[in-house]
């Protein structure tokens, strides 16, 4: 059975922490950019970046889908006693 390699020197604490800090910075920037909101150039409503606008149905100045019409809330009729 062959011998397995062993580190010749102890890993410095500052090296470990700086490597971990760089990893955490990278992950935080990914999370920050993941859910970015943007404004639709046509209807000026907020939408997710790189997605079609749910209000007007456009993406890159093209009509992608026809948005569902908003249901108007009918007034509730009171029961007369």
Buried (B, 14 or more C-beta within 10 A) or exposed (E): EEEEEEEEEEEEEEEEEEEEEEEEEEEEEEEEEEEEEEEBEBEEEEBEEEEBBBBBBBBEEEEEEEBEEEEEEEEEEEEEE
